[in-house]
Amino acid sequence: MSFLSNDVLTAIHDRAPHYDANNAWPKEDFEALKECGYLGAFVPREYGGGGLNLEEIAAEQTLLAKASPSTALAVNMHQIIVGVARHMVREGLDQGRKILEDAVAGELFAFGISEPGNDLVLFGSITQATPNAEGYSFTGTKVFTSMAPAWTRMLTFGRDTDTGKSVFAIILRETPGIMIKDDWDTIGMRGTQSNTTVLDNAQSDWILTITDPGPSTDPVVFGIFANFEVLLAATYMGIGLRAIEVAAEHVKTRKSVKNQSVYANDPDIRWRIADAAIRMDGVGPQIRELARSFDNKDELGALWMPRLSAVKNASAEASLHAVDQCIRACGGSSYYTKNELSRLYRDVLAGLFQPSDQESLHGAWAGIVLGPTGD
């Protein structure tokens, strides 16, 4: 049984074309998600939440992405931070408790990690984190900060100006020194409104961890990486699955003059849609297996991060392939912006740019299979 009702999902789906066409924040969607308790769905029951585990919230994200990819991708960032807090508490770090409590109370958490020109992403920041008596002040620029018009809390990180360590913290929206640009004008995922956020000595005393840069088993770093990759994979899976639904419905009514029959009877068209479905069929089990492994604290050792990178890439690439095949099957009508496949095509492209990218993925797996490079 889904946490998100059919009525909520249908309403979100019906609004998606409007928010995409107007490059607008999906305010009504987030009001509906808050009202139904979705901001706290991933919070354990002992903290007043819905008690869903990673596998279950991933399934919800897939359903939401089928309704509206941009709304799903935006709230995905909130769910990632809730997932980090769950992992922190499980590992004995009480700093995560307030995140869980705030999520249940309706606070919206943004993800302020990515920086312009920084391909280290999570593993090293160019933002300055300056220590002081109250905690740290952060100065730098964060890009792709989803939910920019509405977030109330933001997880961010910077480089300690004294030690060089990575400092992860939560910054409140009302904190002085935060400037949000109105610069989100993209091909797709327009409703996420992932504007650039500029930090100018923005203060935080809510420090989650201070750790060495680079891949790490630190609960915050590993919690971010694991939840990010699994939930991103689940979100993009929804796009591929929805494309197949749209295409299947379309070819059952689109008629071929040459064959005097609907395109659903054309063997070439059937092959294309079947090919899309075959690619997507392998994604769900991979997501569920890895989510269960994380929930169960399985010992995967050095394979953890390569496998997490792989699940995101598998989903993003399979969904891109599926949408492409569905567009080919449906013909020129899908080139019009009013066609849902056109929007799905633009939205799925965002998966190419989000970490881990293919270069990072292949580098990680080469290290596992071949070991370090020699002279």
PyMOL commands that set and color helices and strands:
alter all, ss='L'
color gray80, all
select helices_A, chain A and resi 6-21+27-35+38-40+45-47+54-67+69-90+94-104+121-123+190-192+219-251+263-265+267-281+283-295+301-335+340-352+358-370
alter helices_A, ss='H'
color red, helices_A
select strands_A, chain A and resi 109-112+128-132+135-145+153-160+166-172+178-180+195-204+206-211+255-256+261-262
alter strands_A, ss='S'
color yellow, strands_A
deselect
rebuild
show_as cartoon
